[in-house]
Amino acid sequence: MWPDPWAVVDESDRAQWDYAPLERVGPLRFGMSSQEATAAMEACGYTSNAPSKVGEFGPFEQLCTRFRAASAPPYRVAVAAYYVGTMGLTCITVDALAGPQVTFDGIRLIGRPPSELSAELTAYLEKTDRDIEITTEGDVGSQQLGMNPRAQRAGDVLLTRLVFGRPNDWANTMYDCIPADEWRVH
């Protein structure tokens, strides 16, 4: 019998991470090399494939490392880390179905109905006098916080998947940080 591709890791079984905007997501710090990121994730019980080339941006090569819980099947990617040339880690995605729970200022970001996260994030952005932005897919996101929520299917349900990025020399905005293959995940 085939495993359920829509199975969602129970909240109590998810690793618990926090987010420091434009600095780090759990053990992953923006600017890390792929070797540093792999070592940090292995220390947290994750395994990975070797970094693979996913694109080029002018003279910069873009690589991706996909991490999964050591006990998870190979197709259950929990976190993807994207690196650009010598700038290191520039984008981190956390899967809605299998990723760790990431919190920011008490807000649970991963594996929630998108409308719930949008409402909570909107209230936070208003309270902290930050810009409220609507992403290209209609969700509430924030350039200032370096986060772009996306909806991901879990069977007949949509749950939140987060893309975290930090603009740098090659990307002027958060959206420029997001690799093309990330836009294909639904």
C-alpha positions as CSV (number, residue, x, y, z in Angstrom):
1,M,0.0,0.0,0.0
2,W,1.3,3.5,-0.9
3,P,1.8,6.0,1.9
4,D,-0.5,9.0,2.1
5,P,1.1,11.8,0.2
6,W,-1.2,14.3,2.0
7,A,-0.4,13.2,5.5
8,V,0.3,16.1,7.8
9,V,2.8,15.7,10.7
10,D,1.0,16.2,14.0
11,E,1.7,19.5,15.7
12,S,3.1,17.7,18.7
13,D,5.6,15.8,16.5
14,R,7.0,18.9,14.8
15,A,10.3,20.4,15.8
16,Q,9.7,23.8,17.4
17,W,11.7,26.7,15.9
18,D,11.6,30.5,16.2
19,Y,12.1,33.1,13.5
20,A,14.3,36.2,13.8
21,P,13.4,38.4,10.8
22,L,16.1,38.7,8.2
23,E,18.6,36.8,10.5
24,R,17.6,33.1,11.0
25,V,14.9,30.5,10.9
26,G,15.5,28.0,13.7
27,P,19.2,26.8,13.3
28,L,19.5,28.2,9.8
29,R,21.2,31.6,9.5
30,F,21.1,33.7,6.4
31,G,24.5,33.8,4.8
32,M,25.5,30.3,5.9
33,S,27.3,28.0,3.5
34,S,25.6,24.8,2.4
35,Q,28.1,22.9,4.6
36,E,27.3,25.0,7.7
37,A,23.6,24.6,7.1
38,T,23.9,20.9,6.7
39,A,25.8,20.6,9.9
40,A,23.3,22.7,11.8
41,M,20.4,20.7,10.5
42,E,22.1,17.3,11.2
43,A,22.6,18.5,14.8
44,C,18.8,18.9,15.0
45,G,18.0,15.4,13.6
46,Y,17.6,16.2,9.9
47,T,19.2,14.5,6.9
48,S,19.6,15.9,3.4
49,N,20.6,15.3,-0.1
50,A,23.7,16.9,-1.6
51,P,23.2,20.5,-2.7
52,S,21.9,20.6,-6.3
53,K,22.0,23.3,-8.8
54,V,18.5,24.9,-9.4
55,G,19.4,27.9,-11.5
56,E,21.7,30.8,-12.3
57,F,21.4,34.5,-11.8
58,G,23.9,36.2,-14.1
59,P,27.3,35.1,-12.7
60,F,25.8,33.5,-9.6
61,E,24.9,29.8,-9.4
62,Q,21.9,28.9,-7.2
63,L,22.0,25.7,-5.2
64,C,19.4,24.0,-3.0
65,T,19.6,21.5,-0.1
66,R,16.4,19.6,0.8
67,F,16.2,18.4,4.4
68,R,13.9,15.8,6.0
69,A,13.5,14.3,9.4
70,A,15.9,11.4,9.7
71,S,13.0,9.0,10.2
72,A,10.9,10.4,7.3
73,P,10.8,8.8,3.8
74,P,12.9,10.6,1.2
75,Y,9.9,12.4,-0.4
76,R,9.0,14.1,2.8
77,V,11.0,17.3,2.5
78,A,10.5,19.5,5.6
79,V,12.9,22.4,4.8
80,A,14.6,23.6,1.6
81,A,17.6,25.9,1.8
82,Y,18.6,28.0,-1.2
83,Y,22.1,29.4,-1.6
84,V,23.4,32.0,-4.2
85,G,27.1,32.0,-5.0
86,T,29.3,33.4,-2.3
87,M,26.3,35.1,-0.5
88,G,25.4,31.8,1.0
89,L,21.9,31.0,2.4
90,T,19.4,33.5,0.9
91,C,16.0,31.7,1.1
92,I,14.5,29.1,3.4
93,T,11.2,27.3,2.8
94,V,9.3,25.4,5.5
95,D,6.8,22.7,4.3
96,A,3.2,22.9,5.5
97,L,2.9,19.1,5.8
98,A,6.2,17.9,7.2
99,G,8.1,21.0,8.3
100,P,9.0,22.2,11.8
101,Q,6.6,24.6,13.5
102,V,8.1,28.1,13.2
103,T,6.8,30.9,15.5
104,F,7.4,34.6,15.4
105,D,6.4,36.8,18.3
106,G,3.9,34.1,19.4
107,I,2.4,33.6,16.0
108,R,2.4,30.0,14.7
109,L,3.4,30.2,11.0
110,I,3.4,26.7,9.6
111,G,0.5,24.3,8.8
112,R,-2.4,26.6,9.5
113,P,-5.4,27.6,7.4
114,P,-4.2,30.6,5.3
115,S,-7.1,32.8,6.4
116,E,-6.1,32.3,10.1
117,L,-2.5,33.3,9.6
118,S,-3.5,36.2,7.4
119,A,-5.8,37.6,10.1
120,E,-3.2,37.1,12.9
121,L,-0.4,38.5,10.7
122,T,-2.5,41.5,9.7
123,A,-3.3,42.4,13.3
124,Y,0.4,42.1,14.2
125,L,1.5,44.3,11.3
126,E,-1.1,46.9,12.2
127,K,-0.1,46.8,15.9
128,T,3.6,47.3,15.1
129,D,3.0,50.0,12.5
130,R,4.4,47.9,9.6
131,D,3.2,47.8,6.0
132,I,0.6,45.2,5.2
133,E,1.4,43.6,1.9
134,I,-0.6,41.2,-0.3
135,T,1.5,38.6,-1.9
136,T,1.3,37.6,-5.6
137,E,-1.0,34.7,-4.5
138,G,-3.3,36.9,-2.4
139,D,-1.9,36.1,1.1
140,V,-0.7,38.7,3.7
141,G,3.1,38.9,3.8
142,S,5.8,41.3,4.8
143,Q,8.9,42.5,3.1
144,Q,10.0,44.1,6.4
145,L,9.8,40.8,8.1
146,G,11.2,38.8,5.2
147,M,8.3,36.3,5.1
148,N,6.0,35.2,2.3
149,P,3.2,32.9,3.3
150,R,1.9,30.5,0.6
151,A,-0.9,28.0,0.6
152,Q,0.0,24.3,0.1
153,R,-2.4,21.5,-0.5
154,A,-3.0,18.8,2.1
155,G,-5.6,16.8,0.2
156,D,-8.8,18.9,0.2
157,V,-7.4,21.4,2.7
158,L,-5.0,24.3,2.3
159,L,-2.3,25.0,4.9
160,T,0.4,27.6,5.3
161,R,3.9,27.0,3.9
162,L,6.4,29.8,4.6
163,V,9.1,31.2,2.4
164,F,11.7,33.3,4.3
165,G,14.2,35.4,2.5
166,R,16.7,38.2,3.0
167,P,17.3,40.6,0.1
168,N,21.0,41.2,-0.7
169,D,23.4,42.1,-3.5
170,W,21.5,40.1,-6.1
171,A,17.9,40.5,-4.9
172,N,16.4,43.9,-4.2
173,T,13.1,42.6,-2.7
174,M,11.9,39.6,-0.8
175,Y,10.1,38.3,-3.9
176,D,13.4,38.4,-5.8
177,C,14.9,36.0,-3.3
178,I,12.3,33.3,-4.0
179,P,13.7,30.7,-6.4
180,A,11.6,29.8,-9.5
181,D,11.1,26.2,-8.4
182,E,9.5,27.4,-5.2
183,W,6.6,28.9,-7.1
184,R,5.8,25.4,-8.5
185,V,5.0,24.0,-5.0
186,H,1.3,23.9,-4.4
